[in-house]
Amino acid sequence: MSLFNGGFNGIALVLVLFVLLSIVGVGDD
């Protein structure tokens, strides 16, 4: 359970960072 929760949080964090980078890239462009 702990491993699944940690993995989910990691994936969610990566997705959030990717979205932020995409928004910044589009805004900068």
Secondary structure, DSSP 8 states (H G I E B T S, - for coil): -HHHHHHHHHHHHHHHHHHHHHHHHHHH-
